[in-house]
Amino acid sequence: MTTRLSGVLAELAQQAPSPRLPVDLWQRGRRRHRLRRLLNLTGCLLVIAATVALPWRPVPARFAEPEKVTIPRSVAEPYLWQQTFAAAPNGPALMITYTQHSLSLESTPVVIGRDRSYRVIYTKPGESLGSLSPDGRYLLGYALLDLTTGATRYQTPATAGDTWTWAVDSNTAVVRVQRDEGVITYPPDGPPSDPSRPDDVVVLDVPTGQTHTIYHGDADEMRAAFSSDSRRVAITVGRELAPKRLLVLDTADGTVRLNLALDDRQQLAGPAAWSPDDAAVLLTYDEKCGVSDVTCSGRTFHLQQVDATTGSIVDEPQRGRGGTGEIVGWRSGRPVVQQFDAQRCSIVELTDSGADVLFADGCPEVPRRMVDDAAWGGPPLEAPIWQAQSWFFIVVAAALAFATFTTARLVRGYRRRRGSRAALAL
């Protein structure tokens, strides 16, 4: 650059107006920088929350062999924000339990998967969840629900008040289809109508959804139990609050193999009431009062064996078992019972001299095959806190963003006050 050009540029610079800068330019730049950092942080938190909250559908795992499964000795309550089954199925099930600790403020089913995950099923008021299959894969109720995919296979011929009982192989079930209309009509010339109609007891082929009727008649408060080979089914039939009859039916054509009258203290002992060798059907006998006596307290019971061919009854030697019981499986030839005593329920293995407690924290529904073969008494199970519904992560992200913003403002204010005090000291 020549001397003359330098002089011209210097004169032009002297003649140019001075730039007008705001007095708080530096402060503005710092505020924009902080705001940009806060927005970036909030965006990252929201992206992370949205990613975690996306519905996660695990690949259906192969069924674990029952002998490799351990049943925990207790199960913790789910969190209010626990993930729902509809959003992320977690079958096959380790167990199904019920909780009052839910957003619906009602007793709510909880599916606990074999991976120890929790899923809450919010049902409509009065809706029955159905019955868990022995392999833990299906729920049979008004429809057949696949717990591994969340898909409904088909509707069943069932209505409110019906019952469902599975065979051990999980391929067959028996369903009581209620036909009662529940309405009395009064014709102008004639007696009033009878609102009760005979029920149908049907056998359901689970893979196809096909059914066939094996009994037509009154089957109020029906109980049922399949033999281990699924060729026979024991059911109780009769009117509500009246003595029942025990029928052993052929599942193929409904042929009656045994017809036995029961008194008011006897009832079928549960869905696993057949002995392991299929030679006998077990009953519970209430030692104090009738089964239909709802005012009775301090009940005790013992088991009775009914020969499936002759109908002869043999009482077990043990007496005075507390409460009432329902057989849900067998272990080494001994019955596993859900024992209801006053306000408490536990799962016990009956012995000749008493009972060994397997699960003291209530009576969850455990798949039949696990009852028979799984190990019991594993470590307590806690609900996973981060298996939550989508809104939970949004709330957490918003709370973190608010906390970050508030902390940044407090820190900035503290630094400003400290700088002001230092300036005054000078």
HELIX and SHEET records of a PDB file:
HELIX    1   1 THR A    3  GLN A   15  1                                  13    
HELIX    2   2 LEU A   25  ALA A   53  1                                  29    
HELIX    3   3 PRO A   66  LYS A   68  5                                   3    
HELIX    4   4 ARG A  368  ASP A  373  1                                   6    
HELIX    5   5 SER A  390  ALA A  425  1                                  36    
SHEET    1   A 2 THR A  70  PRO A  72  0                                        
SHEET    2   A 2 ALA A 375  GLY A 378  1                                        
SHEET    1   B 3 ALA A  93  THR A  99  0                                        
SHEET    2   B 3 THR A 108  GLY A 113 -1                                        
SHEET    3   B 3 TYR A 118  VAL A 120 -1                                        
SHEET    1   C 4 SER A 131  LEU A 132  0                                        
SHEET    2   C 4 TYR A 138  LEU A 140 -1                                        
SHEET    3   C 4 ALA A 143  ASP A 146 -1                                        
SHEET    4   C 4 THR A 152  GLN A 155 -1                                        
SHEET    1   D 4 THR A 163  TRP A 166  0                                        
SHEET    2   D 4 THR A 172  VAL A 177 -1                                        
SHEET    3   D 4 ASP A 199  ASP A 205 -1                                        
SHEET    4   D 4 GLN A 210  GLY A 217 -1                                        
SHEET    1   E 4 ALA A 224  PHE A 226  0                                        
SHEET    2   E 4 ARG A 232  VAL A 237 -1                                        
SHEET    3   E 4 ARG A 245  ASP A 250 -1                                        
SHEET    4   E 4 VAL A 256  ALA A 261 -1                                        
SHEET    1   F 4 GLN A 266  LEU A 268  0                                        
SHEET    2   F 4 ALA A 280  ASP A 286 -1                                        
SHEET    3   F 4 THR A 300  ASP A 307 -1                                        
SHEET    4   F 4 ILE A 313  ASP A 315 -1                                        
SHEET    1   G 4 GLN A 266  LEU A 268  0                                        
SHEET    2   G 4 ALA A 280  ASP A 286 -1                                        
SHEET    3   G 4 THR A 300  ASP A 307 -1                                        
SHEET    4   G 4 ARG A 321  GLY A 322 -1                                        
SHEET    1   H 4 THR A 324  ARG A 331  0                                        
SHEET    2   H 4 ARG A 334  ASP A 341 -1                                        
SHEET    3   H 4 ARG A 344  LEU A 350 -1                                        
SHEET    4   H 4 ALA A 355  PHE A 359 -1                                        
END                                                                             
